[in-house]
Amino acid sequence: MQCSSNMGSGKQVSVMGEDSVFELARHYRFQWEQAQQAHVLLYPEGMVKLGTSAGEILKRVDGISPVSAIVADLERAFPGADLRRDVTEFLAHARERGWIRVKPA
């Protein structure tokens, strides 16, 4: 569920929910960079080299899968780990950095 809240600042703040769907923000491209031996986000001014976990999460940000499906897929790929908190924290970080956005309805 995605909802909005006015946190007293006059700004609308979207809250991430289990059914929120994210997509890469405009001007970003996600890919494996052989020279870096890592997944990267490319944008007109440069590149962000991603850690292994960040790459695994962003690999699943496809504009279709909700947060709950991303978490479930990662927990299947890495059994025995409760990844919900790590995934939601990374998605919040990526959103704050402008790398991803909530897909418009």
Backbone as ProteinMPNN parsed JSONL, in Angstrom:
{"seq_chain_A": "MQCSSNMGSGKQVSVMGEDSVFELARHYRFQWEQAQQAHVLLYPEGMVKLGTSAGEILKRVDGISPVSAIVADLERAFPGADLRRDVTEFLAHARERGWIRVKPA", "coords_chain_A": {"N_chain_A": [[0.829, -1.175, 0.0], [0.603, 2.154, -0.875], [0.851, 5.282, 0.499], [0.282, 8.756, 1.175], [1.671, 11.386, 3.099], [1.537, 14.384, 4.926], [4.095, 15.721, 6.417], [4.128, 17.896, 8.159], [5.807, 19.686, 7.013], [4.885, 20.785, 4.791], [5.435, 19.418, 2.547], [4.644, 16.69, 0.405], [5.004, 13.402, 1.324], [5.744, 10.273, 0.214], [4.984, 7.074, 1.376], [6.611, 4.008, 1.533], [5.225, 0.924, 0.694], [4.294, -2.584, 0.924], [3.165, -3.186, -1.537], [4.151, -1.285, -3.219], [5.489, -0.254, -6.314], [8.477, 0.012, -7.995], [10.54, 1.791, -10.358], [13.38, 2.407, -12.476], [14.695, 5.672, -12.298], [14.278, 8.372, -14.619], [16.86, 8.871, -16.988], [18.681, 7.126, -15.867], [20.525, 4.118, -16.215], [20.718, 0.705, -15.665], [23.201, -1.733, -15.426], [25.479, -4.516, -15.972], [28.86, -4.009, -15.536], [31.626, -4.952, -17.024], [34.32, -4.099, -16.827], [34.376, -2.984, -14.291], [33.637, -5.108, -12.8], [31.147, -5.283, -11.595], [27.7, -4.417, -10.919], [26.324, -1.44, -12.23], [25.004, 1.907, -12.125], [24.33, 3.923, -14.719], [24.449, 7.302, -15.731], [23.896, 10.562, -17.236], [25.953, 12.278, -16.194], [27.81, 10.587, -15.085], [28.681, 7.621, -13.232], [27.474, 5.153, -10.986], [28.903, 2.853, -8.968], [27.785, -0.201, -7.85], [27.375, -2.16, -4.895], [27.398, -5.719, -4.265], [24.956, -6.62, -3.021], [23.254, -4.406, -3.46], [23.189, -4.44, -6.242], [21.886, -6.908, -6.678], [19.364, -6.314, -5.638], [18.513, -4.073, -7.221], [18.482, -5.289, -9.692], [16.081, -6.507, -9.706], [14.234, -4.512, -9.707], [11.871, -3.642, -11.705], [9.723, -2.193, -12.612], [7.392, -3.567, -12.536], [7.236, -5.55, -10.548], [6.14, -5.653, -7.201], [7.34, -4.417, -3.999], [7.067, -6.514, -2.128], [7.276, -8.806, -3.766], [9.874, -8.546, -4.722], [11.341, -8.839, -2.359], [10.551, -11.481, -1.677], [11.58, -12.93, -3.88], [14.335, -12.482, -3.581], [14.715, -13.703, -1.09], [14.215, -16.326, -1.8], [16.358, -16.744, -3.516], [18.462, -16.434, -1.774], [18.381, -18.37, 0.567], [17.258, -18.739, 3.978], [17.733, -16.261, 4.956], [16.405, -13.292, 6.345], [15.382, -10.805, 4.599], [13.81, -8.559, 4.316], [13.959, -6.051, 5.76], [16.535, -5.078, 5.016], [16.198, -4.851, 2.234], [14.055, -2.991, 1.992], [15.197, -0.786, 3.255], [17.369, -0.268, 1.53], [15.955, 0.325, -0.86], [14.611, 2.648, -0.056], [16.826, 4.312, 0.348], [17.879, 4.373, -2.279], [15.784, 5.619, -3.549], [15.768, 8.118, -2.268], [18.185, 9.059, -3.236], [17.504, 9.468, -5.8], [17.666, 7.519, -7.728], [15.715, 5.623, -8.235], [12.137, 5.525, -8.661], [8.727, 5.696, -7.537], [6.528, 3.898, -9.49], [4.33, 5.557, -11.593], [0.777, 5.415, -11.355]], "CA_chain_A": [[0.0, 0.0, 0.0], [1.328, 3.401, -0.884], [0.031, 6.387, 0.952], [1.031, 9.996, 1.294], [1.512, 12.047, 4.378], [2.118, 15.708, 5.017], [4.844, 15.618, 7.662], [4.253, 19.184, 8.805], [6.757, 20.524, 6.293], [4.248, 21.279, 3.577], [5.81, 18.529, 1.451], [4.01, 15.381, 0.367], [5.994, 12.341, 1.47], [5.157, 8.971, -0.067], [5.447, 6.013, 2.255], [6.762, 2.765, 0.8], [4.484, -0.207, 1.216], [4.577, -3.887, 0.33], [2.719, -3.245, -2.922], [4.764, -0.219, -4.011], [6.247, -0.729, -7.478], [9.506, 0.98, -8.358], [11.219, 1.715, -11.645], [14.537, 3.294, -12.528], [14.374, 7.055, -12.622], [14.724, 8.821, -15.94], [18.283, 9.164, -17.178], [19.539, 6.098, -15.276], [20.525, 2.8, -16.846], [21.326, -0.313, -14.807], [23.844, -2.776, -16.227], [26.717, -5.128, -15.501], [30.024, -3.372, -16.146], [32.717, -5.924, -16.968], [35.559, -3.463, -16.369], [34.252, -2.75, -12.848], [33.229, -6.367, -12.187], [30.046, -4.915, -10.707], [26.568, -3.719, -11.514], [26.458, 0.008, -12.134], [23.954, 2.78, -12.632], [24.904, 4.946, -15.587], [23.639, 8.501, -15.924], [24.67, 11.45, -18.115], [27.118, 12.896, -15.567], [28.756, 9.636, -14.533], [28.346, 6.234, -12.958], [27.464, 4.706, -9.589], [29.264, 1.439, -8.844], [26.946, -0.781, -6.812], [27.817, -3.357, -4.199], [26.712, -6.947, -4.681], [23.567, -6.625, -2.536], [22.522, -3.365, -4.173], [22.976, -4.944, -7.597], [20.854, -7.951, -6.641], [18.065, -5.668, -5.424], [18.13, -3.272, -8.391], [18.222, -6.218, -10.794], [14.673, -6.909, -9.599], [13.395, -3.322, -9.846], [11.528, -3.756, -13.118], [8.515, -1.444, -12.941], [6.253, -4.496, -12.5], [7.236, -6.292, -9.287], [6.032, -4.859, -5.971], [8.371, -4.644, -2.99], [6.89, -7.854, -1.544], [7.796, -9.801, -4.712], [11.333, -8.393, -4.743], [11.822, -9.471, -1.129], [10.333, -12.932, -1.78], [12.522, -13.469, -4.854], [15.669, -12.472, -2.97], [14.757, -14.71, -0.029], [14.349, -17.627, -2.479], [17.718, -16.816, -4.058], [19.387, -16.485, -0.641], [17.574, -18.988, 1.62], [17.678, -18.636, 5.372], [17.949, -14.861, 5.331], [15.244, -12.406, 6.384], [15.951, -9.66, 3.886], [12.821, -7.484, 4.164], [14.45, -4.755, 6.253], [17.644, -4.63, 4.165], [15.674, -4.459, 0.924], [13.278, -1.744, 2.09], [16.134, 0.308, 3.56], [18.097, 0.089, 0.313], [15.033, 0.99, -1.787], [14.403, 4.005, 0.451], [18.066, 5.034, 0.046], [17.946, 4.576, -3.732], [14.759, 6.613, -3.89], [16.268, 9.414, -1.789], [19.27, 9.462, -4.141], [16.924, 9.762, -7.111], [17.962, 6.439, -8.669], [14.455, 4.948, -8.552], [10.938, 6.272, -8.3], [7.505, 4.903, -7.53], [5.934, 3.917, -10.819], [3.023, 6.213, -11.586], [-0.369, 4.514, -11.625]], "C_chain_A": [[0.868, 1.23, 0.0], [0.382, 4.483, -0.418], [0.91, 7.61, 1.038], [0.725, 10.63, 2.625], [2.133, 13.424, 4.289], [2.782, 15.782, 6.378], [5.068, 16.975, 8.331], [5.193, 20.127, 8.079], [6.128, 21.16, 5.064], [4.567, 20.423, 2.376], [5.01, 17.244, 1.544], [5.109, 14.328, 0.404], [5.287, 11.021, 1.204], [5.795, 7.937, 0.843], [5.493, 4.719, 1.447], [5.963, 1.666, 1.488], [4.852, -1.47, 0.477], [4.175, -3.965, -1.139], [3.221, -2.075, -3.768], [5.578, -0.847, -5.141], [7.216, 0.373, -7.875], [10.031, 0.725, -9.76], [12.434, 2.63, -11.575], [14.068, 4.689, -12.896], [14.882, 7.374, -14.031], [16.208, 9.121, -15.912], [19.225, 8.161, -16.516], [19.405, 4.801, -16.066], [21.309, 1.849, -15.951], [21.949, -1.374, -15.699], [25.042, -3.351, -15.495], [27.858, -4.471, -16.255], [31.219, -4.294, -15.949], [33.994, -5.309, -16.395], [35.552, -3.233, -14.855], [34.002, -4.049, -12.075], [32.116, -6.128, -11.166], [28.884, -4.385, -11.534], [26.763, -2.224, -11.278], [25.161, 0.674, -12.567], [24.658, 3.847, -13.451], [23.927, 6.099, -15.698], [24.499, 9.508, -16.679], [25.945, 12.021, -17.494], [28.121, 11.883, -15.023], [28.187, 8.252, -14.303], [28.381, 6.007, -11.452], [27.801, 3.222, -9.605], [28.519, 0.883, -7.642], [27.613, -1.984, -6.169], [26.979, -4.543, -4.651], [25.244, -6.949, -4.276], [22.717, -5.602, -3.282], [22.221, -3.808, -5.602], [21.893, -5.997, -7.653], [19.459, -7.345, -6.45], [17.637, -4.921, -6.683], [17.867, -4.125, -9.622], [16.742, -6.579, -10.848], [13.71, -5.723, -9.654], [13.079, -3.187, -11.328], [10.285, -2.972, -13.529], [7.259, -2.294, -12.928], [6.114, -5.118, -11.114], [7.1, -5.356, -8.084], [7.156, -5.226, -4.999], [8.27, -6.057, -2.419], [7.448, -8.947, -2.453], [9.318, -9.735, -4.804], [11.937, -9.089, -3.521], [11.703, -10.989, -1.231], [11.33, -13.565, -2.74], [13.936, -13.518, -4.28], [15.779, -13.523, -1.866], [14.781, -16.128, -0.601], [15.779, -17.812, -2.99], [18.761, -16.98, -2.955], [18.638, -17.047, 0.568], [18.175, -18.802, 3.012], [17.9, -17.217, 5.842], [16.616, -14.118, 5.329], [15.727, -11.073, 5.836], [15.027, -8.451, 3.805], [13.375, -6.117, 4.581], [15.574, -4.219, 5.368], [17.145, -4.123, 2.822], [14.936, -3.13, 1.019], [14.179, -0.555, 2.43], [16.918, 0.722, 2.322], [17.184, 0.811, -0.676], [14.757, 2.424, -1.349], [15.63, 4.867, 0.15], [18.154, 5.366, -1.449], [16.935, 5.623, -4.177], [15.2, 8.013, -3.457], [17.364, 9.952, -2.7], [18.76, 9.802, -5.54], [17.175, 8.697, -8.152], [16.699, 5.728, -9.128], [13.305, 5.85, -8.149], [9.766, 5.291, -8.252], [6.897, 5.025, -8.912], [4.556, 4.571, -10.735], [1.916, 5.231, -11.966], [-0.907, 4.704, -13.027]], "O_chain_A": [[1.789, 1.334, 0.81], [-0.751, 4.583, -0.888], [2.135, 7.513, 0.981], [-0.346, 10.432, 3.2], [3.16, 13.6, 3.634], [2.095, 15.894, 7.394], [6.083, 17.179, 8.997], [5.356, 21.271, 8.502], [6.753, 21.971, 4.381], [4.035, 20.659, 1.291], [4.73, 16.762, 2.641], [6.039, 14.367, -0.401], [4.327, 10.685, 1.898], [7.009, 7.937, 1.047], [4.531, 4.374, 0.76], [6.021, 1.505, 2.707], [5.626, -1.439, -0.48], [4.771, -4.722, -1.904], [2.774, -1.89, -4.9], [6.267, -1.848, -4.943], [6.821, 1.523, -8.068], [9.977, -0.391, -10.277], [12.508, 3.517, -10.725], [13.156, 4.86, -13.705], [15.79, 6.725, -14.549], [16.736, 9.58, -14.899], [20.443, 8.323, -16.591], [18.32, 4.439, -16.521], [22.426, 2.153, -15.533], [21.304, -1.863, -16.626], [25.552, -2.769, -14.538], [27.826, -4.385, -17.483], [31.756, -4.404, -14.847], [34.671, -5.928, -15.573], [36.601, -3.283, -14.213], [34.136, -4.088, -10.852], [32.121, -6.667, -10.06], [29.049, -3.965, -12.68], [27.301, -1.807, -10.251], [24.341, 0.088, -13.273], [25.489, 4.59, -12.929], [22.715, 5.893, -15.752], [25.715, 9.332, -16.758], [26.927, 12.228, -18.207], [29.184, 12.277, -14.543], [27.34, 7.769, -15.055], [29.2, 6.584, -10.738], [27.069, 2.422, -10.189], [28.608, 1.429, -6.543], [28.33, -2.736, -6.83], [25.971, -4.379, -5.338], [24.378, -7.247, -5.098], [21.593, -5.898, -3.687], [21.125, -3.576, -6.111], [21.067, -5.993, -8.567], [18.489, -7.819, -7.04], [16.519, -5.111, -7.163], [17.107, -3.724, -10.503], [16.216, -6.917, -11.908], [12.495, -5.917, -9.649], [13.891, -2.691, -12.109], [9.839, -3.076, -14.672], [6.179, -1.812, -13.267], [5.012, -5.203, -10.57], [7.848, -4.386, -7.958], [7.834, -6.237, -5.177], [9.289, -6.726, -2.247], [8.031, -9.915, -1.965], [9.975, -10.766, -4.949], [12.914, -9.83, -3.633], [12.649, -11.708, -0.908], [11.873, -14.631, -2.447], [14.652, -14.499, -4.479], [16.821, -14.163, -1.721], [15.309, -17.039, 0.037], [16.339, -18.905, -2.905], [19.812, -17.585, -3.168], [18.296, -16.303, 1.488], [19.39, -18.721, 3.198], [18.224, -16.993, 7.008], [15.799, -14.292, 4.424], [16.399, -10.31, 6.529], [15.425, -7.414, 3.275], [13.268, -5.145, 3.833], [15.57, -3.042, 5.007], [17.607, -3.095, 2.326], [15.171, -2.234, 0.208], [13.951, 0.555, 1.95], [17.117, 1.912, 2.078], [17.593, 1.808, -1.271], [14.678, 3.321, -2.189], [15.493, 6.021, -0.256], [18.464, 6.495, -1.828], [17.206, 6.417, -5.078], [15.024, 8.979, -4.199], [17.462, 11.161, -2.913], [19.493, 10.354, -6.36], [16.931, 8.923, -9.337], [16.614, 5.282, -10.272], [13.476, 6.809, -7.396], [9.809, 4.211, -8.841], [6.766, 6.127, -9.445], [3.723, 4.188, -9.913], [2.108, 4.339, -12.792], [-1.862, 4.033, -13.418]]}, "name": "protein", "num_of_chains": 1, "seq": "MQCSSNMGSGKQVSVMGEDSVFELARHYRFQWEQAQQAHVLLYPEGMVKLGTSAGEILKRVDGISPVSAIVADLERAFPGADLRRDVTEFLAHARERGWIRVKPA"}
